[in-house]
Amino acid sequence: MLSNGSAQIARSRELARTAADSATDVLQPLITVTRGLRRLAGVGQRKWIETPKDRRGPLLFLVASVILVVALVPYGPLLAAITLMAAAAWYGRDRTPPAPTGPDEAQVTRLQSLYEALVPYFSVPEDPAPLYAHGGDWDKAFPAHEFDDDGRVSRLLVRYPAYFTDGEAVARARIEQLLQAKSGRGREYHFAWEQEGNELTVTVLPPLPTDICAQRFVTAPGETVLGFTDPADVQRTLPLGFGEALRDVPPVVWRTGARSTEPHLLAAGEPGSGLSTLVRSIALQALQYGDVVVVDGGGTGEYACLTGRDGVLAVESGLAGALASLEWAAHETERRLLSANHARQAGHPAPEDTKNPLWILLDRPGTLGHLAAADGHRDPQDLLEVPLRHGRAAGVTVVVAEQFDSLDSLGEAVLQHTRARVVLGPASPPQLAAVLGVPPHTTPPQHVPPGRGYARLGAGPVLRLQVPATPDPFDDATNETQRRAVLDLLPARSASAEAEPLPAPAEAGPRPVAAAAEPAAAEG
């Protein structure tokens, strides 16, 4: 009913707008004459005010004489009315200067420069009617173009000959690099190749907002907001708070659960790129509906704010505690699978203790792997194989964050089952292609703020990404507004955190307790 009512209101508004436009077209002459009469009356009033008082009497006598003569002349009133209407129509005409229909001289020079730079790439000597030639005209090559306030190209449609090898990545990269250099550096460009029509659309992208703090997002269970992207790339917006104001921003939503095609995530980046910020943001959203196990391989204490909170089963930074927690997670995954399977065989719904989502957040596993190899222990990544392979059916989600210099230490199971990928911070095209699977269709920004990067969910397109600011609230350098935003999202401290011991790894207990992991975390 609401949808039908909204559609009827929209149709009514469209009809009213069409009727108003039609009435304006029909009554345009009357509107022009009325506007002219008003302007003439204003002119007469100004003349009367400017006339000295001692001359107003003779002026009135002169005007009365003219009116009398006009009234006595045959057809005088009619001719006077026609003259008055013509003068009103002249004074009432639209005096707005027409908008420029084409580029100015500086813009023409810039377009001609772009055209000449593309000639060596889009022309061959054997072409009888080349679209690109030295000294040629750019009109046919650039049928659509837009400029910003600084006179630089903001959008450009480029036509190229059919024999150009647009199917080769190297050839496309040369053209993209050339257009970026000639159109102005320091901006992000999006290149859309239309191979069927032999057209390339170059668009300058606005910078993504960096003032979005951590907050409660309007999402359903199983949906996690990784960050925010361009409006043209997604069909959904979220209302976000910016102080006292609200603004709709397009999100990058990662869906997990039994029907997800990309149930696990891998994030990569340089140090300081915002990987810990992303993991904290995911943890705060996951705690709304499930339980979380955090393993901090770097041992920097980035996740100390989660220790002892409701739903946080463990926060580990030492090797022994990490191995115990991950071994428990593997047994918990197996227990959930067996419980759900027995319930289905008996014709019953899945038990409630198997429906609560379990999140395993592992930051920098390569460091723990080196420590385990040095001490002769098992690599913690080996314990992720069961949650990665069977986590979707068991309601277990794995998030792995690793730096570029340690990506080669990731196991085959992690690389194979993490089909949701995120790259943060400055990265070269080979690094982006290695993590995301395909290179992005945009140029990297000149200055990369923390939490800025790219995301790709499964086989979908590569999206620009800006992670919401979720800093460590215990860091002295954290902004007070952002610190308060994170603290407001943290669950209450668990009252039983100090009373319950951590179950042994061999047991399939429902949950470990964060407080029992604190000695191991402090030891690491």
C-alpha positions as CSV (number, residue, x, y, z in Angstrom):
1,M,0.0,0.0,0.0
2,L,2.8,2.4,0.8
3,S,4.5,1.6,-2.5
4,N,1.3,2.2,-4.5
5,G,0.7,5.4,-2.6
6,S,4.2,6.6,-3.3
7,A,3.9,5.8,-7.0
8,Q,0.6,7.6,-7.2
9,I,2.1,10.7,-5.5
10,A,5.0,10.6,-7.9
11,R,2.7,10.4,-10.9
12,S,0.6,13.2,-9.6
13,R,3.7,15.4,-9.1
14,E,4.8,14.6,-12.7
15,L,1.4,15.5,-14.1
16,A,1.4,18.7,-12.1
17,R,4.9,19.6,-13.3
18,T,3.9,18.9,-17.0
19,A,0.8,21.0,-16.7
20,A,2.8,23.9,-15.2
21,D,5.3,23.7,-18.0
22,S,2.6,23.7,-20.6
23,A,0.8,26.6,-19.1
24,T,4.1,28.6,-18.9
25,D,4.7,28.0,-22.6
26,V,1.2,29.1,-23.5
27,L,1.2,32.2,-21.3
28,Q,4.8,33.2,-22.1
29,P,3.8,36.2,-24.2
30,L,1.5,37.5,-21.5
31,I,4.2,37.0,-18.9
32,T,6.7,38.9,-21.1
33,V,4.3,41.9,-21.6
34,T,3.4,42.0,-17.9
35,R,7.1,42.0,-16.9
36,G,7.7,44.8,-19.4
37,L,4.8,46.9,-18.1
38,R,6.2,46.5,-14.6
39,R,9.6,47.6,-15.7
40,L,8.2,50.6,-17.7
41,A,6.2,51.6,-14.6
42,G,9.4,51.4,-12.6
43,V,11.2,53.6,-15.1
44,G,8.4,56.2,-15.0
45,Q,8.4,56.2,-11.2
46,R,12.2,56.8,-11.1
47,K,11.9,59.6,-13.6
48,W,9.2,61.2,-11.5
49,I,11.2,61.0,-8.4
50,E,14.3,62.4,-10.1
51,T,12.3,65.4,-11.5
52,P,12.6,68.6,-9.4
53,K,9.3,69.7,-7.7
54,D,9.3,73.1,-9.6
55,R,9.2,71.2,-13.0
56,R,6.6,68.6,-12.1
57,G,3.7,70.9,-13.0
58,P,4.9,71.6,-16.6
59,L,5.7,67.9,-17.0
60,L,2.1,67.0,-16.1
61,F,0.7,69.6,-18.5
62,L,2.9,68.1,-21.3
63,V,1.8,64.6,-20.6
64,A,-1.9,65.6,-20.5
65,S,-1.5,67.4,-23.8
66,V,0.0,64.4,-25.4
67,I,-2.8,62.2,-24.1
68,L,-5.4,64.7,-25.5
69,V,-3.8,64.8,-28.9
70,V,-3.6,61.0,-29.1
71,A,-7.3,60.7,-28.1
72,L,-8.3,63.2,-30.9
73,V,-6.3,61.6,-33.7
74,P,-8.1,58.9,-35.6
75,Y,-7.1,55.4,-34.4
76,G,-4.9,57.2,-31.8
77,P,-5.8,55.1,-28.7
78,L,-5.3,51.9,-30.7
79,L,-1.9,52.9,-32.0
80,A,-0.9,54.1,-28.6
81,A,-1.9,50.7,-27.1
82,I,0.0,48.8,-29.8
83,T,3.1,51.0,-29.2
84,L,2.8,50.5,-25.4
85,M,2.5,46.7,-25.8
86,A,5.5,46.6,-28.2
87,A,7.6,48.6,-25.7
88,A,6.5,46.4,-22.9
89,A,7.4,43.3,-24.9
90,W,10.8,44.8,-25.6
91,Y,11.5,45.7,-22.0
92,G,10.1,42.4,-20.7
93,R,12.3,40.1,-22.9
94,D,14.7,37.7,-21.2
95,R,18.0,39.4,-20.9
96,T,20.0,36.5,-19.5
97,P,23.1,36.0,-21.7
98,P,23.0,32.6,-23.5
99,A,25.2,29.9,-22.1
100,P,28.3,29.1,-24.1
101,T,27.6,26.3,-26.5
102,G,31.2,25.0,-26.8
103,P,34.6,25.1,-25.1
104,D,36.5,28.3,-24.8
105,E,39.9,28.9,-26.3
106,A,41.9,27.4,-23.4
107,Q,39.7,24.3,-23.3
108,V,40.0,23.9,-27.1
109,T,43.8,24.0,-26.7
110,R,43.7,21.3,-24.0
111,L,41.5,19.1,-26.1
112,Q,43.7,19.5,-29.1
113,S,46.7,18.6,-27.0
114,L,45.0,15.4,-25.8
115,Y,44.1,14.6,-29.4
116,E,47.7,15.1,-30.7
117,A,49.1,12.9,-27.8
118,L,46.8,10.0,-28.8
119,V,47.7,10.1,-32.5
120,P,50.7,7.7,-32.2
121,Y,48.5,5.1,-30.4
122,F,45.3,5.3,-32.4
123,S,46.6,5.6,-35.9
124,V,48.4,3.4,-38.5
125,P,49.8,4.4,-41.9
126,E,47.5,1.9,-43.7
127,D,44.3,3.6,-42.5
128,P,42.6,5.3,-45.5
129,A,40.4,7.6,-43.4
130,P,42.2,7.9,-40.0
131,L,40.2,9.2,-37.1
132,Y,43.5,10.4,-35.5
133,A,46.0,12.3,-37.6
134,H,48.6,15.0,-36.9
135,G,46.9,18.3,-37.3
136,G,43.5,16.7,-37.5
137,D,40.2,17.8,-35.8
138,W,39.3,16.6,-32.3
139,D,35.6,17.0,-32.7
140,K,34.9,13.5,-34.0
141,A,37.3,11.9,-31.6
142,F,35.9,13.6,-28.5
143,P,32.1,13.8,-29.0
144,A,31.4,14.6,-25.3
145,H,33.5,16.6,-22.8
146,E,33.1,18.5,-19.5
147,F,35.4,20.8,-17.6
148,D,35.7,21.7,-14.0
149,D,36.0,25.2,-12.5
150,D,39.8,25.2,-13.0
151,G,39.5,24.5,-16.7
152,R,40.7,20.9,-16.5
153,V,38.9,17.9,-18.0
154,S,36.4,16.4,-15.6
155,R,34.7,14.0,-18.1
156,L,35.7,12.9,-21.6
157,L,34.3,10.5,-24.1
158,V,37.0,9.1,-26.4
159,R,36.3,7.3,-29.6
160,Y,39.1,5.1,-31.0
161,P,39.5,3.0,-34.2
162,A,38.3,-0.6,-34.1
163,Y,41.8,-2.0,-34.8
164,F,43.2,-0.7,-31.5
165,T,44.0,-3.7,-29.3
166,D,41.7,-2.7,-26.4
167,G,41.6,-6.3,-25.3
168,E,45.2,-6.2,-24.1
169,A,45.8,-4.9,-20.6
170,V,49.2,-3.4,-21.6
171,A,47.7,-1.4,-24.4
172,R,44.9,-0.1,-22.2
173,A,47.3,0.8,-19.5
174,R,49.4,3.0,-21.9
175,I,46.3,5.0,-22.9
176,E,45.1,5.4,-19.3
177,Q,48.6,6.6,-18.2
178,L,48.7,9.1,-21.0
179,L,45.2,10.5,-20.4
180,Q,46.0,10.8,-16.7
181,A,49.2,12.7,-17.3
182,K,47.7,15.1,-19.9
183,S,44.4,15.7,-18.1
184,G,46.1,16.7,-14.8
185,R,47.8,14.7,-12.1
186,G,46.7,14.6,-8.5
187,R,43.2,13.3,-9.2
188,E,41.6,9.9,-9.4
189,Y,40.3,8.8,-12.8
190,H,37.8,6.1,-13.7
191,F,38.3,4.4,-17.1
192,A,35.3,2.6,-18.6
193,W,36.2,0.8,-21.8
194,E,33.2,0.0,-24.2
195,Q,34.9,-2.5,-26.5
196,E,31.7,-3.1,-28.5
197,G,31.3,0.6,-29.4
198,N,35.1,1.4,-29.4
199,E,34.6,4.1,-26.8
200,L,36.4,5.0,-23.6
201,T,34.8,7.2,-21.0
202,V,37.2,9.0,-18.7
203,T,35.7,10.4,-15.5
204,V,37.3,12.3,-12.6
205,L,36.2,10.8,-9.3
206,P,35.6,13.0,-6.3
207,P,37.5,12.0,-3.1
208,L,35.7,9.6,-0.8
209,P,34.6,11.1,2.6
210,T,37.1,10.6,5.4
211,D,34.9,12.2,8.1
212,I,32.7,9.1,8.7
213,C,33.2,7.8,12.3
214,A,32.2,4.4,13.7
215,Q,28.5,4.2,14.3
216,R,25.5,1.8,14.2
217,F,24.7,1.1,10.6
218,V,21.2,0.3,9.4
219,T,21.9,-3.3,8.3
220,A,20.3,-6.7,8.6
221,P,21.9,-9.7,10.5
222,G,24.6,-11.1,8.3
223,E,25.5,-7.8,6.7
224,T,28.7,-6.0,7.5
225,V,29.7,-2.6,6.2
226,L,33.3,-2.6,5.1
227,G,33.3,1.0,4.2
228,F,31.9,3.5,1.7
229,T,32.3,3.9,-2.1
230,D,31.1,5.9,-5.1
231,P,27.3,6.3,-5.6
232,A,27.5,5.0,-9.2
233,D,28.9,1.7,-8.1
234,V,26.2,0.5,-5.7
235,Q,22.4,0.7,-5.6
236,R,22.1,1.3,-1.9
237,T,22.7,4.1,0.6
238,L,22.8,4.3,4.4
239,P,21.8,7.2,6.5
240,L,24.8,8.3,8.5
241,G,25.2,10.8,11.2
242,F,27.7,13.7,10.8
243,G,27.4,15.5,14.1
244,E,23.8,16.6,14.2
245,A,23.3,16.3,10.4
246,L,22.3,13.2,8.5
247,R,23.6,12.2,5.1
248,D,23.0,9.2,2.8
249,V,26.3,7.5,1.8
250,P,26.7,4.4,-0.5
251,P,28.2,1.5,1.5
252,V,30.2,-1.6,0.6
253,V,28.2,-4.3,2.3
254,W,29.7,-7.8,2.8
255,R,27.2,-10.5,3.4
256,T,28.0,-13.6,5.4
257,G,26.1,-16.6,6.5
258,A,24.9,-19.9,5.1
259,R,23.9,-18.4,1.7
260,S,27.0,-16.2,1.2
261,T,29.2,-16.8,-1.7
262,E,32.2,-15.1,0.0
263,P,31.9,-16.1,3.7
264,H,35.5,-15.2,4.6
265,L,37.6,-12.1,4.1
266,L,41.3,-11.3,3.5
267,A,42.6,-7.8,4.0
268,A,46.1,-6.7,2.9
269,G,48.0,-3.4,3.1
270,E,51.2,-1.6,4.2
271,P,51.9,-0.7,7.9
272,G,49.7,2.2,8.9
273,S,47.2,1.7,6.1
274,G,44.3,1.0,8.4
275,L,44.1,-2.8,8.6
276,S,43.6,-2.7,12.4
277,T,40.9,0.0,11.9
278,L,39.0,-2.3,9.5
279,V,39.3,-5.3,11.9
280,R,38.0,-3.2,14.8
281,S,35.1,-1.9,12.7
282,I,34.2,-5.5,11.7
283,A,34.4,-6.6,15.4
284,L,32.1,-3.9,16.6
285,Q,29.5,-4.8,14.0
286,A,29.8,-8.5,14.6
287,L,29.2,-8.1,18.3
288,Q,25.7,-7.0,17.6
289,Y,24.6,-10.5,16.6
290,G,27.4,-12.9,17.5
291,D,30.6,-13.8,19.4
292,V,34.1,-12.8,18.5
293,V,37.6,-14.3,18.9
294,V,40.4,-11.9,18.2
295,V,44.0,-13.0,17.7
296,D,46.5,-10.1,17.5
297,G,49.6,-11.5,15.9
298,G,51.4,-8.2,16.0
299,G,51.1,-8.0,19.8
300,T,50.6,-4.3,19.7
301,G,47.5,-4.2,21.9
302,E,45.3,-2.7,19.2
303,Y,42.3,-4.7,20.4
304,A,42.7,-4.3,24.2
305,C,39.5,-2.3,24.3
306,L,37.6,-5.5,23.4
307,T,38.9,-7.5,26.3
308,G,36.3,-8.6,28.8
309,R,33.3,-7.3,26.8
310,D,30.1,-9.3,26.3
311,G,30.4,-11.5,23.3
312,V,34.2,-11.3,23.1
313,L,35.3,-14.8,23.8
314,A,39.1,-14.1,23.7
315,V,41.6,-11.5,22.8
316,E,45.0,-13.2,22.3
317,S,48.4,-11.9,21.4
318,G,50.7,-14.6,22.6
319,L,51.5,-17.8,20.7
320,A,50.1,-20.2,23.3
321,G,46.8,-18.4,23.7
322,A,46.4,-18.0,20.0
323,L,46.9,-21.7,19.4
324,A,44.5,-22.6,22.2
325,S,41.8,-20.2,20.9
326,L,42.1,-21.3,17.3
327,E,42.1,-25.0,18.2
328,W,38.9,-24.4,20.2
329,A,37.4,-22.6,17.2
330,A,38.2,-25.6,15.0
331,H,36.5,-28.0,17.5
332,E,33.6,-25.6,17.9
333,T,33.1,-25.6,14.1
334,E,33.1,-29.4,14.0
335,R,30.7,-29.5,17.0
336,R,28.3,-27.2,15.3
337,L,28.4,-29.2,12.1
338,L,27.7,-32.5,14.0
339,S,24.9,-30.9,16.0
340,A,23.2,-29.5,13.0
341,N,23.6,-32.7,11.0
342,H,22.1,-34.8,13.9
343,A,19.1,-32.4,14.1
344,R,18.4,-32.6,10.4
345,Q,18.6,-36.4,10.4
346,A,16.0,-36.4,13.3
347,G,13.8,-34.0,11.5
348,H,14.3,-31.1,13.9
349,P,15.5,-27.6,13.4
350,A,19.1,-26.7,14.1
351,P,19.9,-26.2,17.8
352,E,20.0,-22.6,19.0
353,D,23.7,-22.9,20.1
354,T,24.7,-23.5,16.4
355,K,22.8,-20.4,15.1
356,N,24.8,-17.7,17.0
357,P,27.4,-16.4,14.5
358,L,31.1,-16.9,15.5
359,W,33.7,-14.5,14.2
360,I,37.4,-15.3,14.1
361,L,39.5,-12.2,13.6
362,L,43.2,-12.9,12.9
363,D,45.5,-9.9,12.5
364,R,49.0,-10.6,11.1
365,P,49.1,-14.4,11.3
366,G,52.5,-14.4,9.6
367,T,54.2,-13.2,12.8
368,L,52.7,-16.0,14.8
369,G,53.8,-18.5,12.1
370,H,57.4,-17.4,12.4
371,L,57.2,-17.7,16.2
372,A,55.6,-21.1,16.0
373,A,58.3,-22.3,13.5
374,A,61.1,-21.0,15.8
375,D,59.6,-22.8,18.9
376,G,58.7,-26.0,17.0
377,H,55.0,-25.5,17.4
378,R,52.2,-25.9,14.9
379,D,51.5,-23.0,12.6
380,P,48.3,-21.3,13.8
381,Q,47.1,-21.1,10.1
382,D,46.8,-24.8,10.1
383,L,44.0,-24.6,12.7
384,L,42.0,-22.2,10.4
385,E,41.5,-24.9,7.7
386,V,38.3,-26.4,9.3
387,P,36.6,-23.0,10.0
388,L,37.5,-21.8,6.5
389,R,36.3,-25.0,4.8
390,H,33.1,-25.5,6.8
391,G,32.5,-22.2,8.4
392,R,29.7,-21.1,6.1
393,A,27.6,-24.1,7.1
394,A,28.5,-23.8,10.8
395,G,28.0,-20.0,11.1
396,V,31.7,-19.3,11.5
397,T,33.3,-16.4,9.7
398,V,37.1,-15.8,9.4
399,V,38.7,-12.5,8.8
400,V,42.5,-12.4,8.1
401,A,44.5,-9.2,7.9
402,E,48.1,-9.3,6.7
403,Q,50.8,-6.9,5.5
404,F,52.1,-7.1,2.0
405,D,55.6,-8.2,3.1
406,S,54.1,-11.3,4.7
407,L,51.5,-12.4,2.1
408,D,53.7,-15.2,0.9
409,S,53.4,-16.8,4.4
410,L,49.7,-17.2,4.1
411,G,48.6,-20.8,3.7
412,E,46.7,-22.3,0.7
413,A,43.5,-22.6,2.7
414,V,43.5,-18.9,3.6
415,L,44.1,-17.9,0.0
416,Q,41.6,-20.3,-1.5
417,H,38.6,-19.7,0.8
418,T,38.8,-15.9,1.4
419,R,36.9,-14.7,-1.6
420,A,36.1,-11.3,-0.2
421,R,39.2,-9.2,-0.6
422,V,40.3,-5.7,0.7
423,V,43.5,-3.8,-0.1
424,L,44.2,-0.6,2.0
425,G,46.9,2.0,1.6
426,P,49.3,2.7,-1.2
427,A,49.8,-0.3,-3.5
428,S,51.3,-1.0,-6.9
429,P,49.2,-2.4,-9.7
430,P,50.8,-5.8,-9.4
431,Q,50.0,-5.9,-5.7
432,L,46.4,-4.9,-6.3
433,A,46.0,-7.5,-9.0
434,A,47.6,-10.2,-6.8
435,V,45.2,-9.7,-4.0
436,L,42.0,-8.6,-5.8
437,G,42.4,-10.9,-8.8
438,V,42.0,-8.1,-11.3
439,P,43.4,-4.5,-11.4
440,P,41.0,-1.7,-10.5
441,H,39.6,0.6,-13.2
442,T,40.6,3.7,-11.3
443,T,44.0,5.4,-10.8
444,P,45.4,5.4,-7.3
445,P,45.1,8.7,-5.3
446,Q,48.1,11.0,-4.9
447,H,47.6,11.1,-1.1
448,V,46.2,7.9,0.6
449,P,44.5,8.6,3.9
450,P,44.2,5.8,6.5
451,G,41.5,3.3,5.7
452,R,41.5,4.2,2.0
453,G,41.8,1.4,-0.6
454,Y,39.8,-1.1,-2.8
455,A,37.4,-3.9,-2.1
456,R,36.2,-6.8,-4.2
457,L,33.5,-9.3,-3.2
458,G,33.9,-12.6,-5.0
459,A,33.8,-12.1,-8.7
460,G,32.2,-8.7,-8.5
461,P,33.8,-5.4,-9.6
462,V,36.6,-3.7,-7.8
463,L,35.2,-0.8,-5.7
464,R,36.9,2.2,-4.1
465,L,36.7,1.9,-0.3
466,Q,37.0,4.2,2.6
467,V,36.8,2.4,6.0
468,P,35.0,4.4,8.7
469,A,37.3,5.8,11.3
470,T,37.5,3.2,14.1
471,P,40.7,4.0,16.1
472,D,42.0,2.4,19.2
473,P,40.2,4.4,22.0
474,F,43.1,3.7,24.4
475,D,45.6,5.5,22.0
476,D,46.6,8.9,23.3
477,A,46.7,10.3,19.7
478,T,43.1,9.4,19.0
479,N,40.7,12.2,18.3
480,E,38.2,12.7,21.2
481,T,35.2,12.5,18.9
482,Q,36.3,9.3,17.3
483,R,37.3,7.9,20.7
484,R,33.8,8.5,22.1
485,A,32.2,7.0,19.0
486,V,34.2,3.7,19.5
487,L,33.5,3.6,23.3
488,D,29.8,4.1,22.7
489,L,29.7,1.0,20.4
490,L,31.6,-1.3,22.8
491,P,29.4,-3.8,24.6
492,A,29.2,-3.8,28.4
493,R,31.9,-5.6,30.4
494,S,31.0,-9.2,31.1
495,A,30.2,-9.7,34.8
496,S,31.2,-13.4,34.7
497,A,34.5,-12.8,32.8
498,E,36.6,-13.5,35.8
499,A,34.6,-16.4,37.1
500,E,34.5,-18.8,34.2
501,P,37.7,-20.7,33.1
502,L,38.7,-21.1,29.4
503,P,37.6,-24.6,28.3
504,A,40.3,-27.0,27.1
505,P,40.9,-27.1,23.3
506,A,39.7,-30.7,23.1
507,E,36.3,-29.8,24.5
508,A,33.6,-28.4,22.3
509,G,32.2,-26.0,24.9
510,P,30.0,-23.1,23.8
511,R,32.5,-20.3,24.3
512,P,35.9,-19.4,25.9
513,V,36.0,-16.4,28.1
514,A,38.0,-13.2,27.4
515,A,39.2,-12.8,30.9
516,A,41.0,-16.1,30.9
517,A,42.9,-15.0,27.8
518,E,44.3,-11.9,29.5
519,P,47.4,-13.6,31.0
520,A,48.4,-14.9,27.6
521,A,47.8,-11.5,26.0
522,A,49.9,-9.8,28.6
523,E,52.6,-12.4,28.2
524,G,52.8,-11.8,24.5
